[in-house]
Amino acid sequence: MSTAPAVEDLLRRLAPRVLGALARRHGDFAAAEDAVQDALLAAATRWPRDGVPERPDGWLVTVASRRLADRVRSERASRRRELEAAARTPRDDLLAPPADAADPSGEDDTLTLLLLCCHPALTPPSQIALTLRAVGGLTTAEIARAFLVPEATMTRRITRAKERVREAGARFRMPPAAELPGRLRTVLHVLYLIFNEGYTATSGPDLHRGDLTGEAIRLTRTVRALLPADGEVAGLLALMLLTDARRPARTGPDGALVPLAEQDRDRWDGASIAEGLDLTARTLARNRLGPYQVQAAIAAVHAEAKRPEDTDWPQIVALYQILEDLDPGPIVTLNHAVAVAMARGPRAGLALLDPLDELSRHHRLHAVRAHLLEMAGDQAGALASYRTAARLTTSVPEQRYLQERAARLAKP
């Protein structure tokens, strides 16, 4: 959507509520989602010119319902009762703010939508795409631009995702209580993936994509408002805030990557840090510990250090040991190795990298090894690892940074 920022923000916030109202009323998620997208586009065209209606959510529900009725009339003629109901709807200007626009139900369906979009029958890329479109209110073109793929490719991905949801027999309702914790973990993982893609883009010319980090934080705030007692939701929000706070200092004037140890910490976002630290402290004090809470605690230790040399690396090592017990994985081990190197020396960190063969095609393993080898004084080994990492990454800023590190070591 290309429209005024205030209108765009309003549409983003209204999108899940309007979609929830239609999906609950009509039962067909895919058809309701298409109709809501039509209504959002109509509003993006109309509202900046004519003003926002007094009841914008009702406006959207009415326009989307009329679009949905049109599709019912043309595609499902056998459903006589719906056709008759649609025929009774006044057919004046469909884009006019209707005087009788009914507000959606007072229920907030955002969590139900997120759970549906993150259905286990979908792959992570499909979960992300469907979440950004149905819950985030982004158009297919916007999502395609964010992930650097053609719009037609993203259209097919979203269409297939909706078909898979339908084939899986999913209904627009909360899952059984026994399934909810697992499904919620998937939702949080998808939101974290969206954030990470925005914070360090996996490909393309830019290190950051602020639209994705901002959307991930906004959606996580929404989930936290719906589940205020859930420690992992709070932990994920705190982690995002504390991490995103560094964003202004992560690149130089030319867009080049600036590593954590070299960042101007005065440029970090103080408001985000304060909110993240407070949220982390309150969450750790009263909730059962989970992986996102531990990661938030690690980010908090970094945020509290006024200078790189003030960082409490032994505390970070202890937190990574807890994280490996809670949520073991190669990326956790990789980050743990860096912390161990900073606390106990580079050779101790390098020893933790030896078992990580599964990351041999991932540039981060070679970048970390290069950094630790350079710390240990092995310039030849560091040079080879920097070059390997630069060859494997598809991020232009990361590639440039790694090539510069290699070039510096290659100088006689």
N, C-alpha and C positions, 0 to 999 in steps of 0.2 A: 504494500500500500504506500502510495506517495501522497502524503497529506500533512496537515498541520500536526506538530508533535503532540499537542494536547488532545486532539481528536484521535490520533493514532494510539496514544496511551489508553484512552478511554475504551476504544474498540478492543484492545488487547485484554483489558480487564473484564469486559462484558462477554467476550467470546465464549468462555466455558459455561457461564451461566445460561446464555441463550441456547447453546447447543444442548445443555442438559435438559432444559425445558422442552425442546423439540424431541430429543431422543426419548425422554420419559413419556411424552404424550403419544408419539407415533411408533416407537419401538424399533425403528430402522435406523441404526446409527449412521451407516454409510450415506443414506439418502438425506438424513438430517444434517450431517456434516457438510455435504455439498450445498444444501440450501442455505446454511448459515454463512458459508463462504460467499455466496451470491449476495446475501444481505450485507455482509461486512464491506464488500466492494462497492455496493450501492451507497452505503453510508459514507465511505471514504470519498466518494465523488460528490455526494450531495451536501453533507454537513458542513464542510469548510466554506461552502458557498452560501447556504441558506441558514446556517446555524444549527446547533445541536438541539434536538427535540426536548421537550420538557421531561418526557419519559423515554430516554434513549433505549433502555432494555426492551420496553414494550414495543417500540418502533421496530427494533431488530427482530423480535419474535414474530410480529405480525407480517413483516415483509418476508421473512424466511418461511413462515407457514404458508403464505400465498405461493411462494416459489415451489414449495414442497407439494402443495395441492395441484399446481400446474403439472408437475411430473407425475403425480398420481393419475391425473386425468388422461395424460397422453400415454403412459406406460402400463397402467394397471386398470384398464377399463372395467374389469370384472368386479372391482371393489365398489359396488353401487353406492353403499352408504357414504363412503368417503367422497365419492364424486358428487353426490347430492349435497353434502355439507359444503364442499368446495364451491359448488354452483351458487350457493346462497351468499357467498362472500362477495361484497361489492367489488366490481371490476374497474373502479376508477384508477387513477394513476397509482401504480404499484409502489412507486418510490415516494409518494406523498406521505408525510408523517401522519398516520391514522389517528383520528380523534379518539377512537375506542380501543387504542392499543392496550392489550391486557399485559400486565406485568407478569414475568415468569413466576413460578412458585418461589416461595421464600427459601426453599432448600438450596444449599450450595452443592452443586454436583461436581465440583472440580476434582475431588478425590476419586469419585466414581469414574470420571472421564480419564484421569491419569491411569487408573488401574486397567481400564479397557484398552487404552492406547499402548500400555506396556504388557499386553497379554503375552503369556509364555509361548504362544504359538508363533510369535513374531521374532525375527532376528533383531539384534540391537540396532542396526541402522534403520530398520523399518519402525521400531519403537520410537526412535528419536524423531524421525520424520513425521510420524503420525502425531506425536506429542506436540511438536512445534506447530503443526497445522491446526489440530483440533483444540488444544488447550492454550497454546500460545497465540493463536490467531494470526500467525504468519501466512502469507500466501505461498503457493508452491514456488513461484519465482523467487521470493525472498529466501526460502529454504535452499533452493538450488544454488543461489549466489553464495550463501554462507558456506556450503560444502563444495563449491567449485565444480559443480556438475551441470550439464545441460538441463533446462527446465523439463524437457520431454522425459529425461531419465528420472527426475524426481517425481514427475507425474505418474510414471509407471510404478515407481516404488510405493507411493502412497496408495495408488489404486490396488496394487497387489496386497498391501497391508490390510486395507479394508475388506478385501475379499477373503483373506486368511482369517480375519476376526469373525466374519460371517460363517465361513466354513467350520470354524471351531465351535460354533453354536453359542458364542458369547452373547450375553444379554446385558442391557444397560441397567445393572444393579450391582450392589456391593457383593463381593464374593462371600462364601461362607466364612464364619469366624476362624475356622481352622486354617483356611488358605490365606487369610489376610496378612499375617506377618511376612510370609514369603513373597507375596505379591507386592507388599509395600517396599521390601528390600529391592525388588526390581525397579520400582518407580524411582527410588533414591539413586540407584545405580545409573539409570537413564539420565536423570537430572545432573548427576556428577559428570557423565560423559559429555553432555552438552556444555557444561561449564569448562571442562578441560579442553574441548575443541576450541572454545572461544579464547581461553587463556593462553594456550600455546597451539596455534593452528598447525595441523599435521602437514599441510601443504600450502603452497601459494606464497605471495610476496610479503604478506604481513604477519607479524608475530602474534598480534591480538585480533580478535573479532569481538568488539565490545557489544554488538547486538546479541551474541550468543551468551556471553557471561552475564549480561544484564538480564536476559530472559531466564536463564537458569536461576539466578538469585531471586527474581520476581516470583517464579513458580515455586521455589522452595519456601519463600516467605508465605505463600498461599497455603502450602501444605502444613507449615508450622501453625498458621492461624486455625487450621482445621483440627490439628493434632498437637495441641500445646504441651501435652504431657509426655510426648514421645522424645526420648533422649537422643536417638539417632537422627531424627529430623532436625532437632536443634543443633546437634553436632555438625551436620552437613552444612547448615546455614552459616554457623560460626566459621567453619573451614573455608567456605567460599568467601566470606567477608574478609577474613584475615589474609587469604591468598590474593584476592583481587585488590586489596589495599596497596600491594607492591606495584601494581600495573603502571602507574605513572613513571616509575623509576626504572622499569625493565628495558627501556629502549632509549638510545641517545637521540639527538636532534635529527640524525640521518636515518633513524629507524633501526640502527644496529642493536643487537642484543647486548644487554649489560647484565653480567651474572650477579647473583645475590651478594657475594662478598664485595662487589665493587659499586653497588647501588648507593645513591644519595638518599639516605633514609629520611631526610627532611621532606622528601617528595612523596613519601608514603601517605596514604589517605588516613589522617588521624581519626576521623569520625568512624570509618569502617573498622579500624583497629579497636577503638574504644568499645564499639558495639560487639565485635567479635570476642574480645577478651571478657566482657561482662557475661555474654551468653555462654562462653566456655566454662567460666567459673561456676555459674549457676547450674549448668547442666551436669557437670562432673560431681557437684555436691549432692545431687538428689536422684540420679538415674543409674541404672545398671550400665556398666561400661560397654561400649560398642566401638567398632572400627572407626566410624566417622568422628566420634568424640575423641578418640586417641589422636587421630590426625589433626583435629582442631587443637588439641593440647600441644602438639608438635609445632603447629603454625603459631600458636600463642607464645611459645618460647622464643621463636625467631622474632616475633613482633615486639617482644619486651626488651630485646637487646638494642641499646642505643647505637652501638658500634658492632661490626662483625666480630671483633675480638672479645666482646662481652657475651657472646652466645654461650649458653650453658650446654655444651655438647654432651657431657655425661648424662644429663637429664634426658636429652633427645635420644641417646642410645638406649636408655632404660625404657623410654616410651616405644621405641621401635621394637624392642624385645617383646613388650606387651602386645603390640600390633601383630607381630609375627605369630604369636600364640592365638590371637583372635581371628586373624584373616591372612593366613600365609599365602605368599605368592612371589613370583620373581621380581616384580617392581618394588614390592615392600623390601625384599632382600637387597635390591640395588640401592635404595635410599638408605637402608640400614648401614650398608657398607660405607657410604659417604660419611655418615655420622661417626662410625667407628674410626674411620681414617682421621677425622678432625679431632677426635677425643684421644686416640691411642697411637696415631701415626699411620702413614699411608700403607705400609706393608700389612698391617692388621686389616685394613679395609680391603686391600687387594685379595687377601685370602678368602674373603667372603664372596668374591666374584667368580671364583673357580667353578662352582657347581652350576652356573647360570648359562649353560649351553643353549637352552631353549630361547634365549634372547640374542643368539648370535647374529640374527638378521635385523636386530633392532639397534638403531643408531645410539640410543642412550647408553647401552652397555659399553660400547666402545668409547663414547665420550667420557663416561665416568672412569673407565680404565685409563684413558689418556691423562685425565686430570690427576689421578692418583699416582700414575707412573711419573708424571712431571714433578709432583710433590716429592717423590722418592729419589729424584735425580736421574732417572732413566730416560734421557732425552730421546734416544733412538726409538725405544718402545713407545714413548708418548707420541712421537711424530707419526709412527705407523698407525697407531690407534686413532689419532685425530683425523688422519686421511681416510681411514675406513669409515669413521662416523660421518664425515662430510659426504662421502659417497652414498651412504645409505639414507640419509635424511632427505625428505621432500619439502622441508620448510626452508625457504630462501634465507631468512634471517639467521636461522641456526646453521645452515650450510656456510654462510659467509663468516660467521663467528668461528666455526671450527676450522675453516680454511685459513683464517687469519692466525689462529693459534698454531697451526701447523707451519705456516710460513715463518712465523717468529722463531720456532725451534729449528727450522731448516737453515737459518742464516748462520754463516760461519762465525 
